[in-house]
Amino acid sequence: MSAYSYFPGCSLTSSAGEYDTSFRLVAGTLGIGLDEINDWNCCGASPAPHHWGGNLGVMLPARNLHIAGYGHEAMVAPCAGCYNRHKNAQHELAASAELREQTSRILREPLRYQIEILNLVELFDREISPEALAERAQGRLEGLNLATYYGCLLTRPAKIMNFDNARNPVSMKPLLRATGAQSDHFPFKSECCGSYMGLAKKEIVLRAGRRIIEVAKDLGFDAIITACPLCHQNLDLRQSQINKTYGISLEMPILYFSQVLGLALGLSADDLGIDAHMVSARKLLAKISGSAVDPASPAKSGDATEPTATLSGIGEAS
């Protein structure tokens, strides 16, 4: 059994608890061992890099990397923001002997930071092949068309993340299609959802979210799939705010990548925490042909040759 150090981060232990739950369930079902990092701390998220000359944004993730290195050679961070912060910190540490020495003094022992850092999509791509998933899923999600949404943090900055294509990511598609679902090209897959601007400039987030969801709706997608708690919050939690602000009636389910894989593996929507979302997925679940999922379960209200999304989100031939 493969095993990894696991960094859940603040979101997965609070507002995105269903992401943590679904990830652990799917990992366990696939025989992937997860050892949560002992006494982990916040990665610093958005504020830390702007304080203490930027060093706090390195020191906080560095401590997690240091502790994770005691357990395994690789660490998985499902939250796209946490993944991004740890990769950035590792990059800055590698470039500065002075920063490494300063961090070692704070830790009171030589710093270990060169552990491999994986996001959730990378982990599942590594641990199960599309062929193996297709054999287990038996077309369970046939009838669904799922939009892959990567946002900003999984792939950018490209030279540091070194994951997928920054403007035309396709890494979710092989496993999604192995579930039996369709996953057509989504031209807004790497558009920003507004990120943390929901606190200071909510109108930016609402406008960005509206564009993303409306394009997905117009293209006939049944749900938007993400691997980022912040993207999920801006598209799911704020969807009712978008409707109220613009006088529209969007009803687009937003699911985590781990939840979709869980459904494909026969896990129940309840166990995967799908009922924790604000936008109901009942209609989506009802469309799954031959699935063991109960559509009446309680719920609250890619290929490399695909077109590349431009900055405006309109596809153009690559």
N, C-alpha and C positions, 0 to 999 in steps of 0.2 A: 504494500500500500504506500503510495506517495504521501508525504507529509510536508506541511509548510508552517512557518510562523504566520500567525494571523493577527493583523492589525485592524480591529473593527472601527476605531475612531469614534468621535463624539456623535455623529449623525446616526450611525447604525445602532448605537446604544440608547438612542432617544427617539427623535422624530421619524427616523427611518428604520424602526425596529423590524418591520416586515422584510426589509432587505437582508438584514442579518439572519433572520429566521429562515428565509427561503434559501439563502446561500449555504447555511449550515446543513439544511435538509438535503439539498441537491448534492453537496460535497459528500455527505455521509452515504447517500444512495449510490454514488459513483465510487465509493471506497477511497475518498481523498481525506487524509488526516489533517486537521486544523488545530494547531496549538496556539491559543491566544497568548499574546506577548504579556509577560508578567509585569504588572505595574506600568502599563503604557501611559503615555500622556498625549494631550492634544497636539496635533501636528502644527498648530499655529494658524491654520486656515488662511483667510485673507488678511487679517490685521497684522499678524506677527512680522511678516517681511518688511513692514514699514516702521518698525520700532527698533531701537537700539542699533542704529546704523545698518539694519537689515540682518544682523547676526542672530537675532532671536528666531527668525524664520528658518535658520539653519540649525541652531542648537536644539530646538524642540524635536524636529524629525531625527536629528543625529542621535539623540538619546534612545529613541525607539529602534533605530537601526542597530545601535550598539547592543541593546538587550536582545533583539531578535537574532543576532548573530550567535548567541549562545545555543540556540536551539536547532536551527536548520540553515541550509545554504540559500534558501529563498523565502521571501516574505510576500504575502498577498494582502493588498489593500483594496477592497471592493469599491470604496468611495473614490470617485474620480478626483475629487479635491485632495484627499489624503495621498492618493497615488502620485498626483502632480507635485505636491509639496515635498514628499520624500525623494522623488527623483531629482527635483531641483536642488535639494539640500545635498544629495550625494554628488551631484555635478559640481557644486561650489566647493565641497570638501576636497574633491579630487584635484581641484585647480589651485588650492591654497594650503601650503604647509603651515602657514601661520594660523589659519582657521582651524586646522586639525589639531595643532598644538594647544590652542585656546580651549577647544572642546575637550581634549584629553585632560587638561587641568581641572575643568569643571567636573568631569566624571571621576577624576582621581584615579584613572587608569588609562592605558593606551586605548585609543578609540578604534572600534571595529565598525566600518561603515560600508564595506564592499559587498554586502549581501545582495543577491538578485532581488529586484522589486517587480512584482507582477500585479496587473489589474485583474479584475474578475474575468473579463473576456479572454485575456491571455491564458489564464489558468485553465479554463474549460477547454480552450482550443488545444492546449497541451495534453490534457488528461483524457479527453475522449474524442475520437475521430468522428467525422460526420457519418461514416459507414456504421460505426458501432452504435451511435445514437439512433440512426434510422432503424436499425434492427430492433432496438429496445422500444422506440416510440411507435413503430408500426403505423405511421401516418396519423397519429392521434390528433394532430392539430390541423388536419386537412380542412380546407374551407376558410381559413383565416389568411388575410394579407397584412403582414406586419411591417411597419415602418421602422427602420433602424435609425436611432438618433444618438449620435456620439457627443454632440456639444463641443465645447472648447478644450476641456481639461485633459481628456484622455490622450489626445494626439498632439497638443501644442504646449510649448514650442517643440517643433519637430526634432531638432537636433538633440534635445535633452530627453524627450519622451522616447524617441526611437521606437515608436509603436505605430504600425499601420501607416496609412497615407494621411497626412495632416488635413488635406482638403477633400480627399475622396476615400475615406475609410471604408473597408469592406469586411472587416474581421468577424462581425457578428453573423454574416449571412450564411456561411456554410452550415453552422449548427442550427440556425433557425430553419433553414430549408430542409434539414435532415429531420425535423419534427413533423414534416408533412405540410407545413405552412408555406404560403407564397410570401416572398419578400421582394417586391418590386423596388426599383430605384426611387429613393426619396431625396429630392434635390436640396432639402433644407437640413440634411443629416448632420452637417458640421456648423450650422448657424448657431450663434450665441443665444441663449434663452434669457439673457439679461443678468445672469449671474447674481452677485450680491447686491445689485442695484435696487432690489426690492425694498430695502430698508431706507435708502436715501432718495431714490427716484423711482417710485413704484410704477409710474407711467411707462418707463422704459421697459420694464419687465412685462407689463401687460401688453404693450404693443408688440414686443418680440414674440411672446407666447401666442398671441392671436395669429400672427403670420404663420408660425410653425404649425399650429393645430389646423388652421383653415386649409393650408396646402395639403396636409395629410388627409383631411376630410375630402377635399375636392378630388384627390387622386384615388379615393376609394379604399383607404386603409382602414382596418378594423381597430388598430391600436398602435400606439407609439411605444417603442421599446428602448429603454435607456439603462445605463449602468452608473448613473450619477444621482445621489440624493437631492442635490440642489436643483438639477434639471427636473427631477420628478416633482419637487415642491413647486417650482415655477409653472409647470405645465398641468399638474393635477390639482394641488391645493388652491392655486390661483385661477383655475378655470372658471369657477363661479364668479370671481371678481371680473374676469375678462368679459363674461356674458353680461354682467350688470353694467359695466362701464360702457360697452359698445352696443348694448341693446341687441345682442345676438343669442343664439342658443346652441353653443358647441357642447358636444357630449362625447368626447374622445377619451377612452381609457388609456392610461399611461402605466405600463407594466415594467418591472425590472427584468433584465435579461435572465436572472436566476429563476424568477417566477415562471417565465415561459418554458425554460428547460424543465422545471419541476412539473408543470402540467404535462409536458411531453412524456415524462417518465412515469406518469400515472399518479402523482401526488395530488392531494385535494386542494382546491382553491382556498378552503378555510385554513388548512395547515400552512399554506404558502403566504397567508396574510393578505390575500387579494381584497378581502372585505374591509381592510384598513384604509383603502384608498378613498378619496372623496368622490371621484367619478366612478359610477357603477360599471362593472365589467360583465353584468348579467347577460346582456345581448351577445357579447363576444363569446362567452362560455356556451351559450345556447347554439352557436354556430358550429361548435366543434363536433364533427360527425364521428360517432363511434367512441366517444370519450367517456371515461368513468366519472368525469367531473359532473356534479349536479348543478345544472344551470339555475336551479331555484335556490341555490345557496345564498344566504344573506349577503348583501353587498350594499355599500354606501354609494348616496349620491356622490446580389452583390458581387459583383465580380469586378476584376481589375479593368474590364473594358467598359464599365458603366460611365455615363457622362459625369464630368467633374462639375461640382457646384461652383458657380461664380460667387463673388462677394455679395451679390444681390440675391443669391439663392436660385437663380434660373440656370437650369442645366445647359451645358454646351458639349458638343462632341469632343472627346479627348483625342 
